Amino acid sequence: MTAFDAGPPGARGGEPGATPAQSGSTKRKTGRNTAVVGGVALLLIVVGAAASPLASGPSIKIAASSDLSAPLNGDTVKNLSFTVTGGNLSKLTMTMDGKKVDGTTSGNSTVYTPSGLSDGKHSFTATEPGHFGRTSSTSDSFTINSAGAAGNSAAPAAPATASPAPGATKTMFGLRAVHMTASAWAYKPLHDPVVQMLKDHKIDTIEMDIKDEDGHVQYKSNVPLAQQDGAENTTLYDPAAMLKEIHDLGGKVVGRIVAFKDPLLAKYAFANGHPSWGVQDKNGNAYHAGSYGTAAFTNLASPEVQQYNADLAVEATKLGFDAIMFDYIRRPEGPIGSEVYPGIGNQQAQDVIANYLGTVEPAVHAAGGLLGAAVFGISAFTAAGAGDVAQNIPAMSKNLDFIAPMDYPSHWGKGEYGVAVPWNSPYDIMYRSLMDFNRQAAEGNAVIIPWIQDFNFPGQPAWTPEDVQAQIKAAHDDGINSFFVWNAFAKYQYDAYTPNSANPQNDAPGTLRYSIDKPGVNSVGTTDKAQALTSFDAYIAAKAAGASSSGSGTGSSSSGSSTSTASPSATPASKN
């Protein structure tokens, strides 16, 4: 069995997959579409100029005359003022609650004194233009309670991503996110449309690359190994400025760390006397991972490699990233047993990964963030055994806050989950596969947040806003209120997203639907968690005993054919 393309598919590698077979074969797409690499290279050349120090906006700061962490009473508001410093004040624009206001400039500062403010929440913003059309913007928000007592020191509400107290139940924030590469963020024609989506409440989160598929860390890191192997020599954004820009707009940031696909570190390791840091073949040489090449993957069992990725995760969380997503948290595709992981002993790769996540999660929590992982779509029905790529969803779900399956319709084979042509029926394939993921994560702490498709795939019809909406609806009908959206070039169809997609009310969890059938088939589903777990336990027991039939006694199926008309009647029409 082959596996899905690693993912989410990387910006440097282009959009996912090779040209799909147009026959009735169920072979899944693997590898990357190399045809787009040249386009990405050209983009990086252009971005190189835009990401230079001259391209960044000026650094401006706001100093309030009062402590804004507590509600301001009537006496405090009378003396409230804001002092803006830094940059070119002659080009400064200030707004109070979105309306332009004027201040008094003297020397290197401009002072604004508000008046006539009513009780409630307010926001003061200062903005200056920078080079190449970039801007620098900073804001202060505050609340007025004119009847409050002087010196009121009520603590502000904890952010949605605050680390829970030891032993407390973790809460994952609702999330509607799009993927951004560091180069796209540094390039105005790609940066601005995504920021506009955030301003228009079509999304509420941006997923930003921290370490990419090539092993490059995208900002100046203080993690020693990132400096040692040259990973942080590619600096495309200032994390403090990026985080402030998004947070000031009310958004959140999930940092993506490509974990074990790290050719930069693997090649460094083999060249500098650390071969145990890399995956090896049976002769002790660097492992050849098919289309990824030789020395493309690091050793998932190496303490040094594990610590490196954990250190990056904790560093980013302390910088202000709201959550971390590990990607390529897996073994390479290929026959199981063809590769060697020095130091793994008698452990299975899937157990090493799950246990590793169990050590990283508390460290990220302690730093104030949440931890998740991107996984293959086929992990919905391979986790019961060693799995194709060592992603055991039930085990991983106990050590993560969220799991993000790459459920792109373009990547499923014909007939899987009883869907004749998955890329023509995005609702059906998403709805049916997510029920399997909901069930496999049911005993853990992780919520399922799918990766959805907003990109064209070679040999398939052009992707439309309706196709994107169909996937979002499928997740919603499975009780999932969140999503990540992938496009390798960070170019999204604005009309595919509605303001309601980022409605804070959607943070409330929906009613989850779970499969009750053999994994990988079209299930009638249930909202009864206990029934779902019983059916899965029975399937695992039957599989362990060598049975080929489903372990479910209710609505079960022993083949990939449909057990019923499981999808709701409101299913959007398939693509033509």
C-alpha positions as CSV (number, residue, x, y, z in Angstrom):
1,M,0.0,0.0,0.0
2,T,1.3,3.4,-0.9
3,A,0.7,6.5,1.2
4,F,-0.6,9.9,0.7
5,D,1.8,12.7,-0.2
6,A,3.4,14.1,2.8
7,G,1.7,17.1,4.0
8,P,0.4,19.3,4.0
9,P,2.4,19.5,0.7
10,G,5.2,22.0,0.9
11,A,5.5,25.3,-0.8
12,R,9.0,24.4,-2.0
13,G,7.8,21.1,-3.4
14,G,4.7,22.6,-4.9
15,E,1.1,21.4,-4.9
16,P,0.7,17.8,-3.9
17,G,0.9,14.7,-5.9
18,A,1.8,13.4,-9.3
19,T,-0.6,13.4,-12.1
20,P,-3.4,11.0,-10.9
21,A,-4.2,7.8,-12.7
22,Q,-7.4,8.3,-14.7
23,S,-8.3,4.6,-14.6
24,G,-10.4,2.8,-12.0
25,S,-7.2,2.2,-9.9
26,T,-7.4,3.1,-6.2
27,K,-3.7,3.9,-6.1
28,R,-3.1,7.1,-4.1
29,K,-1.1,10.0,-5.2
30,T,2.4,10.2,-3.8
31,G,5.3,12.5,-4.5
32,R,5.1,16.2,-5.5
33,N,4.2,18.0,-8.6
34,T,7.7,19.1,-9.8
35,A,6.2,21.2,-12.5
36,V,5.6,24.0,-10.1
37,V,9.1,24.1,-8.6
38,G,10.3,26.5,-11.2
39,G,7.4,28.9,-10.4
40,V,8.2,28.7,-6.7
41,A,11.9,29.4,-7.4
42,L,10.9,32.5,-9.4
43,L,8.7,33.6,-6.6
44,L,11.5,33.2,-4.1
45,I,13.8,35.4,-6.2
46,V,11.1,38.1,-6.2
47,V,10.5,37.6,-2.5
48,G,14.2,37.9,-1.8
49,A,14.0,41.6,-2.6
50,A,10.8,42.1,-0.7
51,A,12.1,40.3,2.4
52,S,15.2,42.4,2.7
53,P,15.6,44.7,5.7
54,L,14.6,47.6,3.5
55,A,11.2,46.0,2.9
56,S,10.1,46.0,6.5
57,G,8.0,48.8,7.8
58,P,9.2,51.2,10.4
59,S,9.1,50.3,14.1
60,I,6.5,52.3,15.9
61,K,5.4,52.1,19.5
62,I,2.4,53.3,21.6
63,A,2.7,54.2,25.3
64,A,-0.5,54.8,27.2
65,S,-0.7,57.1,30.1
66,S,-2.7,54.6,32.1
67,D,-2.6,50.8,32.7
68,L,-5.0,49.4,30.1
69,S,-5.1,45.9,31.5
70,A,-8.0,46.8,33.8
71,P,-11.2,48.7,32.9
72,L,-10.7,52.4,33.1
73,N,-13.1,54.4,35.4
74,G,-14.4,57.9,34.7
75,D,-11.5,59.7,36.5
76,T,-8.8,57.7,34.7
77,V,-10.3,58.3,31.3
78,K,-10.2,62.1,31.8
79,N,-6.4,61.8,31.9
80,L,-5.9,59.2,29.3
81,S,-3.5,59.9,26.4
82,F,-1.4,57.9,23.9
83,T,2.2,58.7,22.9
84,V,3.4,57.4,19.6
85,T,7.2,57.2,18.8
86,G,9.4,55.7,16.1
87,G,9.4,55.9,12.3
88,N,8.5,58.9,10.2
89,L,5.8,60.7,12.3
90,S,5.0,63.0,9.3
91,K,3.3,60.0,7.7
92,L,1.6,58.7,10.8
93,T,-2.1,57.8,10.7
94,M,-4.0,57.3,13.9
95,T,-7.5,55.9,14.4
96,M,-9.7,55.5,17.4
97,D,-12.3,52.7,17.0
98,G,-11.6,52.8,13.2
99,K,-12.1,56.6,12.8
100,K,-9.1,58.8,11.9
101,V,-8.0,61.1,14.7
102,D,-5.3,63.8,15.0
103,G,-2.6,64.4,17.7
104,T,0.1,66.9,18.6
105,T,3.6,66.2,17.3
106,S,6.6,67.5,19.2
107,G,10.1,66.3,18.5
108,N,10.2,62.5,18.1
109,S,6.7,61.8,19.5
110,T,3.0,62.4,18.7
111,V,0.5,62.6,21.5
112,Y,-3.2,61.9,21.1
113,T,-5.7,62.6,23.9
114,P,-9.2,61.0,23.4
115,S,-12.4,62.6,24.5
116,G,-16.1,61.7,24.6
117,L,-15.5,57.9,24.8
118,S,-18.5,55.9,25.9
119,D,-18.4,52.8,28.2
120,G,-17.3,49.6,26.5
121,K,-14.4,48.4,24.5
122,H,-12.2,50.7,22.4
123,S,-9.1,50.4,20.2
124,F,-6.4,53.0,19.3
125,T,-4.2,52.2,16.3
126,A,-1.1,53.9,14.9
127,T,0.1,53.1,11.4
128,E,3.0,54.3,9.2
129,P,3.9,53.3,5.6
130,G,7.1,51.4,5.0
131,H,9.2,50.4,2.0
132,F,7.7,48.3,-0.9
133,G,4.2,49.1,0.2
134,R,4.5,47.4,3.6
135,T,3.2,49.1,6.7
136,S,3.9,49.1,10.4
137,S,0.8,49.1,12.6
138,T,0.4,48.7,16.4
139,S,-2.7,49.0,18.6
140,D,-3.8,49.3,22.2
141,S,-7.2,48.1,23.3
142,F,-9.0,49.0,26.5
143,T,-12.3,49.0,28.2
144,I,-14.1,51.9,29.9
145,N,-16.4,51.4,32.9
146,S,-17.1,55.0,34.1
147,A,-18.9,53.8,37.2
148,G,-16.0,51.6,38.3
149,A,-13.9,52.3,41.4
150,A,-10.6,54.0,41.2
151,G,-7.7,51.7,41.0
152,N,-9.8,48.8,39.7
153,S,-7.3,46.1,39.1
154,A,-9.5,43.4,37.6
155,A,-7.3,40.9,35.7
156,P,-7.8,40.7,31.9
157,A,-9.4,37.6,30.5
158,A,-7.0,34.8,29.7
159,P,-6.2,34.3,26.0
160,A,-7.9,31.4,24.2
161,T,-4.6,29.6,24.0
162,A,-3.5,30.0,27.6
163,S,-1.8,26.9,29.0
164,P,-4.2,25.0,31.3
165,A,-3.4,24.5,34.9
166,P,-1.8,21.1,35.7
167,G,-4.5,18.4,35.6
168,A,-7.0,20.7,34.0
169,T,-8.9,19.8,30.8
170,K,-7.2,21.2,27.8
171,T,-9.4,23.4,25.5
172,M,-8.6,23.8,21.8
173,F,-9.7,27.0,20.3
174,G,-12.0,27.1,17.3
175,L,-9.9,27.7,14.3
176,R,-10.4,28.6,10.6
177,A,-7.0,28.9,9.1
178,V,-5.1,29.2,5.9
179,H,-1.5,28.1,5.2
180,M,1.2,30.7,4.6
181,T,4.8,30.1,3.7
182,A,7.4,32.5,5.0
183,S,8.2,33.7,1.5
184,A,4.5,34.4,0.8
185,W,4.2,36.4,4.0
186,A,7.2,38.5,2.9
187,Y,5.7,39.2,-0.5
188,K,3.0,41.9,-0.5
189,P,0.9,40.5,-3.4
190,L,0.4,37.3,-1.4
191,H,0.5,38.8,2.1
192,D,-2.2,41.4,1.7
193,P,-5.0,39.2,0.4
194,V,-4.6,36.8,3.3
195,V,-4.5,39.6,5.8
196,Q,-7.7,41.0,4.2
197,M,-9.4,37.6,4.7
198,L,-8.5,38.0,8.4
199,K,-9.8,41.5,8.5
200,D,-13.0,40.5,6.8
201,H,-13.5,37.6,9.4
202,K,-13.4,35.0,6.6
203,I,-10.6,33.3,8.6
204,D,-9.4,33.8,12.2
205,T,-6.0,32.0,12.1
206,I,-2.9,31.9,9.9
207,E,-0.7,28.8,9.8
208,M,2.9,30.0,9.3
209,D,5.9,28.0,8.5
210,I,8.6,27.8,11.1
211,K,10.8,25.0,9.7
212,D,10.0,24.0,6.1
213,E,10.5,20.8,4.0
214,D,14.1,21.7,3.2
215,G,15.0,22.1,6.9
216,H,15.3,25.9,6.8
217,V,14.1,27.8,9.9
218,Q,12.4,30.9,8.6
219,Y,13.6,33.4,11.2
220,K,16.6,34.0,13.4
221,S,16.5,31.1,15.9
222,N,18.5,30.8,19.1
223,V,18.2,27.0,19.1
224,P,21.9,25.8,18.9
225,L,21.4,23.1,16.3
226,A,19.6,25.5,14.0
227,Q,22.7,27.7,14.1
228,Q,25.1,24.8,13.8
229,D,23.7,23.2,10.7
230,G,22.8,26.5,9.0
231,A,19.1,26.1,9.2
232,E,18.5,29.6,10.4
233,N,20.5,31.3,7.6
234,T,17.3,31.9,5.7
235,T,15.5,34.7,7.5
236,L,12.2,35.7,5.8
237,Y,10.2,37.3,8.6
238,D,10.5,38.9,12.0
239,P,8.4,36.7,14.3
240,A,7.7,39.5,16.7
241,A,6.4,41.8,13.9
242,M,4.5,39.0,12.2
243,L,2.8,37.8,15.4
244,K,1.9,41.4,16.4
245,E,0.3,42.1,13.1
246,I,-1.9,39.1,13.2
247,H,-2.7,39.3,16.9
248,D,-3.6,43.0,16.6
249,L,-6.2,42.0,14.1
250,G,-7.7,39.5,16.5
251,G,-6.1,36.5,14.8
252,K,-4.1,33.5,16.0
253,V,-1.0,31.9,14.6
254,V,-0.2,28.2,14.3
255,G,3.4,27.6,13.6
256,R,4.2,24.6,11.3
257,I,7.4,22.7,12.0
258,V,8.4,20.0,9.4
259,A,9.8,17.5,11.9
260,F,11.5,14.5,10.4
261,K,11.8,15.4,6.7
262,D,14.9,17.6,7.1
263,P,17.4,17.1,4.3
264,L,19.5,20.0,5.6
265,L,20.1,18.4,9.0
266,A,20.3,14.9,7.6
267,K,23.0,15.8,5.1
268,Y,24.8,17.8,7.7
269,A,24.7,14.8,10.1
270,F,26.2,12.3,7.6
271,A,28.9,14.8,6.6
272,N,29.9,15.8,10.1
273,G,30.2,12.5,12.0
274,H,26.6,12.1,13.3
275,P,25.2,9.4,11.1
276,S,22.8,8.2,13.8
277,W,20.9,11.4,13.4
278,G,19.7,10.2,9.9
279,V,17.6,7.4,8.6
280,Q,20.0,4.6,7.3
281,D,19.7,1.7,4.9
282,K,20.8,-1.8,6.0
283,N,24.4,-1.0,5.0
284,G,24.6,2.0,7.3
285,N,24.4,4.5,4.5
286,A,22.0,7.4,4.1
287,Y,18.5,6.1,3.3
288,H,17.2,6.7,-0.2
289,A,13.5,7.8,0.2
290,G,12.3,7.5,-3.3
291,S,11.3,10.8,-4.9
292,Y,12.5,12.7,-1.8
293,G,16.1,11.6,-2.5
294,T,18.9,10.4,-0.3
295,A,19.5,11.7,3.2
296,A,16.1,13.5,3.1
297,F,14.8,12.2,6.5
298,T,16.2,12.4,9.9
299,N,16.0,9.5,12.5
300,L,12.8,9.8,14.4
301,A,14.4,7.8,17.3
302,S,17.4,10.1,17.6
303,P,17.4,12.0,20.9
304,E,19.3,14.9,19.3
305,V,16.8,15.1,16.4
306,Q,13.8,14.9,18.8
307,Q,15.3,17.6,21.1
308,Y,15.9,19.9,18.1
309,N,12.3,19.9,17.0
310,A,11.1,20.2,20.6
311,D,13.4,23.1,21.2
312,L,12.0,24.9,18.1
313,A,8.5,24.3,19.2
314,V,9.1,25.7,22.7
315,E,11.1,28.6,21.4
316,A,8.3,29.6,18.9
317,T,5.6,29.2,21.7
318,K,7.6,31.6,23.9
319,L,7.8,34.0,21.1
320,G,4.0,34.1,21.0
321,F,2.8,31.4,18.5
322,D,-0.6,30.3,19.8
323,A,-0.1,26.6,18.7
324,I,2.5,24.4,17.0
325,M,1.8,21.8,14.3
326,F,4.3,19.1,13.6
327,D,4.3,18.0,10.0
328,Y,6.1,15.0,8.5
329,I,5.9,13.5,12.0
330,R,6.3,10.0,10.4
331,R,8.6,7.5,8.8
332,P,9.4,7.8,5.0
333,E,7.1,6.0,2.6
334,G,8.5,2.6,1.4
335,P,8.5,-1.0,2.5
336,I,8.5,-1.3,6.3
337,G,11.8,-2.7,7.4
338,S,13.8,-1.2,4.5
339,E,15.1,1.6,6.7
340,V,17.1,1.6,9.9
341,Y,16.6,3.9,12.9
342,P,19.7,3.8,15.1
343,G,18.8,3.5,18.7
344,I,15.2,2.4,18.2
345,G,15.8,-1.0,19.7
346,N,12.7,-3.2,19.8
347,Q,10.2,-0.3,19.6
348,Q,7.9,0.3,16.7
349,A,8.3,3.6,14.9
350,Q,4.6,4.5,15.6
351,D,5.2,4.0,19.4
352,V,8.3,6.1,19.3
353,I,6.4,9.0,17.6
354,A,3.4,8.8,20.0
355,N,5.7,8.7,23.1
356,Y,7.8,11.6,21.7
357,L,4.7,13.7,21.4
358,G,3.9,12.9,25.0
359,T,7.2,14.6,26.0
360,V,6.8,17.6,23.8
361,E,3.1,18.5,24.6
362,P,3.7,19.4,28.3
363,A,6.7,21.5,27.4
364,V,4.6,23.4,24.8
365,H,1.8,23.8,27.3
366,A,4.2,25.1,29.9
367,A,5.3,27.8,27.4
368,G,1.7,28.8,26.9
369,G,0.7,27.1,23.6
370,L,-1.0,24.0,22.2
371,L,0.4,21.1,20.1
372,G,-1.0,19.4,17.1
373,A,0.2,17.3,14.1
374,A,-0.6,16.9,10.5
375,V,-1.3,13.3,9.4
376,F,-2.0,11.3,6.2
377,G,-5.6,10.8,5.2
378,I,-5.1,7.1,5.0
379,S,-4.1,7.1,8.7
380,A,-7.8,7.0,9.2
381,F,-7.7,3.2,8.6
382,T,-4.1,2.1,9.0
383,A,-3.5,3.1,12.6
384,A,-4.6,-0.2,14.1
385,G,-1.3,-1.8,13.0
386,A,2.2,-0.5,12.3
387,G,0.7,1.6,9.6
388,D,2.2,2.8,6.4
389,V,4.0,5.8,7.9
390,A,3.8,5.1,11.7
391,Q,1.0,7.4,12.5
392,N,-1.2,5.6,15.1
393,I,-4.1,8.0,15.6
394,P,-5.5,6.6,18.8
395,A,-2.1,6.8,20.5
396,M,-1.2,10.2,19.1
397,S,-4.5,11.6,20.1
398,K,-3.7,11.1,23.8
399,N,-0.6,13.3,23.5
400,L,-1.9,16.2,21.3
401,D,-4.4,19.0,21.4
402,F,-5.4,18.6,17.7
403,I,-4.8,16.2,14.8
404,A,-5.0,17.6,11.2
405,P,-5.7,14.9,8.6
406,M,-4.8,15.8,5.0
407,D,-8.1,14.8,3.6
408,Y,-7.7,16.5,0.2
409,P,-10.3,15.0,-2.2
410,S,-7.7,15.0,-5.0
411,H,-5.5,12.5,-3.0
412,W,-8.0,9.7,-2.5
413,G,-8.3,6.8,-5.0
414,K,-11.3,6.0,-7.0
415,G,-13.9,4.0,-5.0
416,E,-12.4,4.6,-1.5
417,Y,-15.1,5.1,1.1
418,G,-17.6,4.1,-1.6
419,V,-17.0,7.4,-3.5
420,A,-16.7,6.7,-7.2
421,V,-14.5,9.7,-8.0
422,P,-13.5,11.5,-4.7
423,W,-12.3,14.7,-6.4
424,N,-15.7,15.0,-8.0
425,S,-17.5,14.6,-4.7
426,P,-15.6,16.6,-2.1
427,Y,-18.4,16.5,0.4
428,D,-18.8,12.8,0.5
429,I,-15.1,11.8,0.8
430,M,-14.5,14.4,3.5
431,Y,-17.7,13.5,5.5
432,R,-17.0,9.8,5.4
433,S,-13.3,9.8,6.2
434,L,-13.6,12.3,9.0
435,M,-16.0,10.0,10.8
436,D,-13.2,7.5,11.0
437,F,-10.8,10.1,12.4
438,N,-13.4,11.2,15.0
439,R,-13.7,7.6,16.2
440,Q,-9.9,6.9,16.3
441,A,-9.4,10.1,18.4
442,A,-12.4,9.5,20.7
443,E,-10.4,8.2,23.6
444,G,-7.7,10.9,23.5
445,N,-7.6,14.6,24.2
446,A,-7.1,15.8,20.6
447,V,-9.8,17.3,18.4
448,I,-9.8,16.6,14.7
449,I,-9.2,19.7,12.4
450,P,-9.0,18.7,8.8
451,W,-6.8,20.1,6.1
452,I,-9.0,21.0,3.2
453,Q,-8.2,21.6,-0.5
454,D,-8.2,25.0,-2.2
455,F,-5.8,24.2,-5.1
456,N,-6.0,22.7,-8.5
457,F,-4.6,19.2,-9.1
458,P,-3.2,18.0,-12.5
459,G,-5.6,16.0,-14.5
460,Q,-8.6,17.0,-12.4
461,P,-11.3,19.7,-12.8
462,A,-10.5,23.2,-11.6
463,W,-11.3,23.6,-7.9
464,T,-14.1,26.1,-7.3
465,P,-15.4,28.0,-4.2
466,E,-18.3,25.6,-4.1
467,D,-15.8,22.7,-3.7
468,V,-14.1,24.5,-0.8
469,Q,-17.5,25.2,0.8
470,A,-18.5,21.5,0.4
471,Q,-15.5,20.4,2.4
472,I,-16.3,22.9,5.2
473,K,-19.9,21.8,5.3
474,A,-18.8,18.1,5.5
475,A,-16.6,18.8,8.5
476,H,-19.4,20.8,10.1
477,D,-21.9,17.9,9.6
478,D,-19.4,15.7,11.4
479,G,-19.4,18.1,14.3
480,I,-16.1,19.7,13.5
481,N,-16.0,23.5,13.6
482,S,-12.5,24.1,12.5
483,F,-10.3,23.7,9.4
484,F,-6.9,24.4,7.8
485,V,-6.8,25.3,4.1
486,W,-3.9,24.3,1.9
487,N,-2.6,26.1,-1.1
488,A,1.2,25.7,-1.8
489,F,1.3,29.3,-3.2
490,A,-0.9,30.8,-0.4
491,K,-3.4,31.9,-3.1
492,Y,-6.9,31.4,-1.9
493,Q,-10.3,31.9,-3.5
494,Y,-11.8,34.8,-1.5
495,D,-15.4,34.0,-2.4
496,A,-15.0,30.4,-1.0
497,Y,-15.1,31.7,2.6
498,T,-17.9,33.6,4.3
499,P,-17.6,35.8,7.4
500,N,-19.6,33.2,9.3
501,S,-16.6,30.8,8.8
502,A,-14.8,32.8,11.5
503,N,-17.7,33.5,13.8
504,P,-16.5,33.2,17.4
505,Q,-19.7,31.4,18.2
506,N,-18.4,28.5,16.1
507,D,-15.8,27.9,18.8
508,A,-18.4,25.8,20.6
509,P,-17.9,22.1,19.6
510,G,-20.5,20.5,17.5
511,T,-22.1,17.1,17.9
512,L,-19.4,14.7,16.7
513,R,-20.3,11.8,14.3
514,Y,-18.3,8.6,14.5
515,S,-18.0,5.7,12.1
516,I,-19.3,2.4,13.5
517,D,-18.1,0.2,10.6
518,K,-14.8,-1.2,9.3
519,P,-12.4,1.6,8.8
520,G,-12.2,2.9,5.3
521,V,-15.8,2.2,4.3
522,N,-18.9,4.4,4.0
523,S,-20.5,4.2,7.5
524,V,-24.0,5.1,8.6
525,G,-22.3,6.7,11.5
526,T,-23.5,7.6,15.0
527,T,-23.3,10.3,17.6
528,D,-23.0,7.7,20.3
529,K,-19.3,7.7,21.4
530,A,-19.6,4.5,23.4
531,Q,-21.0,2.6,20.4
532,A,-18.3,4.0,18.2
533,L,-15.5,2.8,20.5
534,T,-17.1,-0.6,21.0
535,S,-17.3,-1.1,17.2
536,F,-13.6,0.0,16.9
537,D,-12.4,-2.3,19.7
538,A,-14.2,-5.2,18.1
539,Y,-12.6,-4.4,14.8
540,I,-9.1,-4.3,16.3
541,A,-9.8,-7.6,18.1
542,A,-11.0,-9.2,14.9
543,K,-8.0,-7.9,13.0
544,A,-5.6,-9.2,15.7
545,A,-7.2,-12.6,15.4
546,G,-6.7,-12.6,11.7
547,A,-10.3,-12.0,10.8
548,S,-11.0,-10.1,7.5
549,S,-14.5,-9.0,8.4
550,S,-15.5,-5.9,10.3
551,G,-15.6,-6.0,14.0
552,S,-18.8,-4.0,14.2
553,G,-22.0,-5.7,15.0
554,T,-24.1,-2.8,13.9
555,G,-24.2,-1.5,10.4
556,S,-20.9,-3.2,9.6
557,S,-19.4,-4.0,6.3
558,S,-16.6,-6.3,5.2
559,S,-15.8,-4.4,2.0
560,G,-15.3,-1.0,0.7
561,S,-18.8,-0.8,-0.6
562,S,-21.4,1.5,0.9
563,T,-23.3,0.0,3.9
564,S,-26.1,2.6,3.5
565,T,-26.9,6.0,2.2
566,A,-24.8,7.4,5.0
567,S,-24.2,10.9,3.9
568,P,-27.0,13.4,4.8
569,S,-29.6,14.3,2.2
570,A,-28.2,17.8,2.2
571,T,-25.0,16.5,0.5
572,P,-23.9,19.1,-2.1
573,A,-24.0,17.9,-5.7
574,S,-20.8,16.2,-7.0
575,K,-18.5,18.0,-9.4
576,N,-19.1,17.3,-13.1
